[in-house]
Structure formats: C-alpha cells, structure tokens
C-alpha cells in the first residue's frame, strides 16, 4: 500500500509552497508520492524544463514527485494532466483530453461546476476520471453527491472512468488531509500513473475510504449532502461578509484568511 496526494500546486504557478517545502510536508504526512498539477499557462519552455528537472531532482527512493499540469479550457473548465509535461495547442476540453492522453498521462476533469454537467455529458471524448472531491472547491467536510452522480452517468458510456480525490493545494494554511491509497506497492512514476488509471486505489480521509469507482451507498451520499450544504452556506456567508468589507475598503487580514482556509 502506498499513500500519496493528488492535485498539488507549487510556486511554479500559484501555490505558496516550493517543491522542496512540499517534499518535507508530504513526507511528514507519510506520503510516498505527490501528483503535481501546476497551471500550464504559467510556463514558458525554459520554466517548464526547470519544473520537470526539479521534480526529478527532489525525487528519490523515499518520495516521488510526478510532474503534471492543469490546463484551462473554454469557460474556465480545468483539466488535470497527471504526468503531462507539455503545453497543448487548444482550449477545447475534448482536444485537451486527447493531447493529455497522447503524452501517456492521466486526464481528469477538475472540480467540475454543476453548470458544466450537461455540457460534459455531451462530450464525445471522455477523460479517464472526474475529480469527485476537491477539498479546496468542495470544502473539507464533504463532496457534492451530484458529482458522483455525474460520474456514474458517464460510466454508462465509459465504465473504466474513475473517481479522483484531490486537495487542490495552494496555500500553506490549507486543509490537506485527503489522500489516495494505492493498492499496489509501485513507487515509480509510470507504475503509479498506471495504478491510478486502472482504479487500484481509494480516496482516504481519516477513517473514511472512498472507492475509485465512485459508487457510494445512499446513506453515505445523504450524509455528504447534508454536510456539504451546511459547509456551503457558511462559506457563502463568509464570502458575502468579505465582499461587504471590500466595498467599504476594509481588508481582511491574511492571518484571518489563513485560519479560515484551515477550517473550510
């Protein structure tokens, strides 16, 4: 069994952690690997080469960085390419998915907005997975049951699609206790990517383990719906409060924002 984290950003794009800091943090969490997802649009060719080289330089028998990119598409849909290390030449999500997979990487639609569900269902080219729980976008307490329902609809056409569980880690004071546990003992990049593509893993948060199939029993989905609704209302309340303060020229201190990120 190998523990790791998915969907992590560094100072190469809009994250607060350097790669060296991320290595220390996730080794301390008992992780053997991290799949990076820095934003593709932040890189020119020289910076991309430096990013890949540093991921390799900081990897060893104890810990592995898998370099990857997050691509922004039309309508700000985001597609994760775990193991992808090349820019793509399109903003069409289906083209991006194809170009990710041409690299031998794993394609995942990141934190899909509910408004995108109908659009995604019409895709002719489906990704290898949907990020069914993103603890930055959905919050730490529960995912959206609707995203799991979307995945099951898509699995009717592509049964090998997987549920992915990502931190979307940007900030140093952000919740980071959602992991993946691989069923295999592979500790090389290709082996880990193959294990993810094959669905031989679970999403884990504390005592909770969620399958790569995304098939959950109704009782758990009901619990998720209730917990997510409460968390969403509180997040909206805080967002509205910040907007009100912004309008009168009062800035929320960064220390307060950091603590709220830990809570939500």
C-alpha positions as CSV (number, residue, x, y, z in Angstrom):
1,X,0.0,0.0,0.0
2,X,1.3,3.4,-1.0
3,X,-0.1,6.7,0.2
4,X,0.1,9.9,-1.9
5,X,-1.7,13.2,-2.7
6,X,-3.2,14.5,-5.9
7,X,-3.7,17.9,-7.4
8,X,-1.0,20.0,-5.7
9,X,0.3,23.4,-6.8
10,X,3.7,25.0,-6.2
11,X,5.4,28.3,-6.6
12,X,5.9,27.4,-10.2
13,X,2.3,28.6,-10.7
14,X,0.1,30.0,-8.0
15,X,1.0,27.8,-4.9
16,X,2.7,29.1,-1.8
17,X,4.9,26.1,-1.3
18,X,8.2,25.5,-3.1
19,X,8.8,21.9,-4.3
20,X,11.3,21.4,-1.6
21,X,8.8,22.5,1.0
22,X,6.2,20.2,-0.4
23,X,8.5,17.3,-0.2
24,X,9.1,18.0,3.6
25,X,5.3,18.5,4.2
26,X,4.1,15.3,2.5
27,X,6.9,13.1,3.8
28,X,5.7,14.3,7.2
29,X,2.2,13.2,6.3
30,X,3.5,9.7,5.4
31,X,3.2,10.1,1.7
32,X,5.4,8.4,-0.8
33,X,4.4,10.5,-3.8
34,X,2.6,13.6,-5.0
35,X,1.0,14.2,-8.4
36,X,1.6,17.9,-9.2
37,X,-0.8,20.0,-11.2
38,X,0.7,23.4,-11.7
39,X,-1.1,25.6,-14.2
40,X,0.1,25.2,-17.7
41,X,-0.3,28.8,-18.7
42,X,2.3,29.9,-16.1
43,X,5.1,28.2,-18.1
44,X,7.3,29.1,-21.0
45,X,9.6,26.3,-22.4
46,X,12.5,27.1,-20.1
47,X,10.4,27.3,-17.0
48,X,8.7,24.0,-17.9
49,X,12.1,22.3,-18.3
50,X,13.2,23.7,-14.9
51,X,9.9,22.4,-13.3
52,X,10.4,18.9,-14.6
53,X,14.1,18.9,-13.7
54,X,13.4,20.0,-10.1
55,X,10.6,17.4,-9.7
56,X,13.1,14.8,-10.7
57,X,16.0,16.2,-8.6
58,X,13.8,16.1,-5.5
59,X,12.6,12.5,-6.1
60,X,14.3,9.5,-4.6
61,X,13.5,6.1,-3.1
62,X,11.6,7.8,-0.2
63,X,9.5,10.2,-2.1
64,X,8.4,10.8,-5.7
65,X,7.2,13.9,-7.5
66,X,5.1,13.2,-10.6
67,X,5.2,16.4,-12.6
68,X,1.9,17.3,-14.1
69,X,-0.1,20.3,-15.5
70,X,-3.6,21.7,-15.1
71,X,-5.0,23.1,-18.3
72,X,-7.6,25.9,-18.5
73,X,-10.1,25.4,-21.2
74,X,-13.2,27.2,-22.6
75,X,-15.5,28.7,-20.0
76,X,-12.7,28.2,-17.4
77,X,-13.1,24.4,-17.3
78,X,-10.0,22.9,-15.9
79,X,-8.5,19.6,-17.0
80,X,-5.8,17.9,-14.9
81,X,-3.0,16.0,-16.7
82,X,-1.3,13.8,-14.1
83,X,2.1,13.1,-15.7
84,X,1.6,15.6,-18.5
85,X,4.6,17.8,-19.1
86,X,3.8,19.5,-22.4
87,X,1.7,22.5,-23.3
88,X,-1.3,21.9,-25.5
89,X,-2.4,23.9,-28.5
90,X,-6.1,24.1,-27.8
91,X,-8.7,25.4,-25.3
92,X,-11.3,22.8,-26.4
93,X,-11.6,20.4,-23.4
94,X,-12.0,17.3,-25.6
95,X,-8.9,18.2,-27.6
96,X,-7.0,18.8,-24.3
97,X,-8.1,15.4,-23.0
98,X,-6.8,13.7,-26.2
99,X,-3.5,15.6,-26.0
100,X,-3.0,14.7,-22.4
101,X,-3.5,11.0,-23.1
102,X,-1.2,11.2,-26.1
103,X,1.5,12.0,-23.6
104,X,0.8,8.8,-21.6
105,X,-0.7,10.9,-18.8
106,X,-3.9,10.6,-16.9
107,X,-6.7,13.0,-17.8
108,X,-9.2,14.2,-15.1
109,X,-11.8,17.0,-15.2
110,X,-11.1,19.1,-12.1
111,X,-13.8,20.2,-9.7
112,X,-16.5,20.4,-12.4
113,X,-19.0,23.1,-11.8
114,X,-22.6,21.9,-11.6
115,X,-23.4,24.2,-14.6
116,X,-20.9,22.1,-16.6
117,X,-22.6,18.8,-16.1
118,X,-24.9,18.8,-19.1
119,X,-22.0,20.0,-21.3
120,X,-19.7,17.3,-20.1
121,X,-22.4,14.6,-20.7
122,X,-22.3,15.6,-24.3
123,X,-18.6,15.1,-24.7
124,X,-17.6,12.5,-27.4
125,X,-14.1,12.2,-25.8
126,X,-14.4,11.5,-22.1
127,X,-11.5,11.8,-19.7
128,X,-10.1,9.0,-17.6
129,X,-11.7,10.5,-14.5
130,X,-13.7,13.1,-12.7
131,X,-12.5,14.9,-9.6
132,X,-15.4,13.9,-7.4
133,X,-14.0,15.5,-4.3
134,X,-11.7,18.6,-4.3
135,X,-11.3,19.8,-0.8
136,X,-10.5,23.3,-1.9
137,X,-13.5,23.7,-4.1
138,X,-16.0,21.5,-2.2
139,X,-14.6,22.0,1.3
140,X,-13.1,19.6,3.7
141,X,-16.2,18.2,5.2
142,X,-18.0,16.5,2.3
143,X,-18.0,16.4,-1.5
144,X,-21.0,17.2,-3.7
145,X,-23.1,14.0,-4.3
146,X,-24.1,15.4,-7.7
147,X,-20.5,15.0,-8.9
148,X,-20.6,11.3,-8.0
149,X,-23.9,11.0,-9.9
150,X,-22.3,12.7,-12.9
151,X,-19.5,10.1,-12.9
152,X,-22.0,7.2,-12.8
153,X,-23.8,8.7,-15.9
154,X,-20.6,8.9,-17.7
155,X,-19.5,5.4,-16.7
156,X,-22.6,4.1,-18.6
157,X,-20.6,5.1,-21.7
158,X,-17.1,4.6,-20.4
159,X,-17.1,2.1,-17.5
160,X,-13.4,2.5,-16.8
161,X,-13.8,6.1,-15.7
162,X,-12.6,6.8,-12.2
163,X,-13.4,9.0,-9.2
164,X,-10.5,11.1,-8.2
165,X,-9.9,12.8,-4.9
166,X,-7.7,15.9,-4.9
167,X,-6.5,18.5,-2.5
168,X,-6.1,21.3,-5.0
169,X,-3.4,22.5,-2.6
170,X,-2.3,26.2,-3.0
171,X,-1.9,27.7,0.5
172,X,0.3,26.8,3.4
173,X,-2.6,27.1,5.8
174,X,-5.0,25.0,3.7
175,X,-6.6,21.7,4.7
176,X,-4.6,18.8,3.3
177,X,-5.8,15.6,4.8
178,X,-7.5,14.0,1.7
179,X,-5.1,11.4,0.2
180,X,-5.1,8.4,-2.1
181,X,-4.0,4.9,-1.0
182,X,-2.7,2.7,-3.8
183,X,-3.4,-1.0,-3.7
184,X,-0.1,-1.7,-5.3
185,X,3.4,-1.1,-3.9
186,X,4.7,0.6,-7.0
187,X,6.9,3.6,-6.3
188,X,7.9,4.6,-9.9
189,X,6.1,7.3,-11.9
190,X,4.7,5.0,-14.6
191,X,3.6,2.4,-12.1
192,X,1.7,5.0,-10.1
193,X,0.1,6.5,-13.1
194,X,-1.0,3.1,-14.4
195,X,-2.4,2.2,-10.9
196,X,-4.4,5.4,-11.0
197,X,-5.7,4.8,-14.5
198,X,-6.7,1.3,-13.6
199,X,-8.5,2.4,-10.4
200,X,-6.5,0.3,-8.0
201,X,-6.7,2.9,-5.2
202,X,-9.1,4.5,-2.7
203,X,-9.6,8.1,-1.6
204,X,-8.9,8.3,2.2
205,X,-9.7,11.0,4.8
206,X,-9.3,9.8,8.3
207,X,-11.2,6.6,8.7
208,X,-13.2,7.3,5.5
209,X,-12.2,5.3,2.4
210,X,-13.9,6.0,-0.9
211,X,-13.6,3.7,-4.0
212,X,-12.2,4.7,-7.3
213,X,-15.5,3.6,-8.9
214,X,-17.2,6.4,-7.2
215,X,-20.1,4.1,-6.3
216,X,-21.3,5.0,-2.8
217,X,-24.2,3.8,-0.8
218,X,-27.2,6.0,-0.4
219,X,-26.7,6.5,3.3
220,X,-23.3,8.0,2.8
221,X,-24.5,10.2,-0.1
222,X,-27.2,11.5,2.2
223,X,-24.7,12.3,4.9
224,X,-22.5,14.1,2.3
225,X,-25.4,16.1,1.0
226,X,-26.3,17.4,4.5
227,X,-22.7,18.1,5.5
228,X,-21.9,19.8,2.2
229,X,-25.0,22.0,2.4
230,X,-24.1,23.3,5.9
231,X,-20.5,23.9,4.8
232,X,-21.6,25.7,1.6
233,X,-23.9,28.0,3.5
234,X,-21.2,29.0,5.9
235,X,-18.7,29.6,3.1
236,X,-21.2,31.7,1.2
237,X,-21.9,33.7,4.4
238,X,-18.1,34.4,4.9
239,X,-17.7,35.3,1.2
240,X,-20.5,37.8,1.4
241,X,-19.0,39.3,4.5
242,X,-15.7,39.7,2.8
243,X,-17.3,41.3,-0.2
244,X,-19.2,43.8,2.1
245,X,-15.9,44.7,3.8
246,X,-14.2,45.1,0.4
247,X,-16.9,47.6,-0.6
248,X,-16.1,49.8,2.3
249,X,-12.4,49.5,1.9
250,X,-11.7,47.1,4.8
251,X,-9.2,44.3,4.0
252,X,-9.5,41.0,5.8
253,X,-6.0,40.3,7.4
254,X,-4.1,37.5,5.7
255,X,-3.8,35.7,9.1
256,X,-7.6,35.5,9.3
257,X,-7.9,34.2,5.8
258,X,-5.3,31.6,6.5
259,X,-7.2,30.3,9.5
260,X,-10.4,30.2,7.6
261,X,-8.7,28.1,4.9
262,X,-7.8,25.6,7.6
263,X,-11.4,25.4,8.8
264,X,-13.1,25.2,5.4
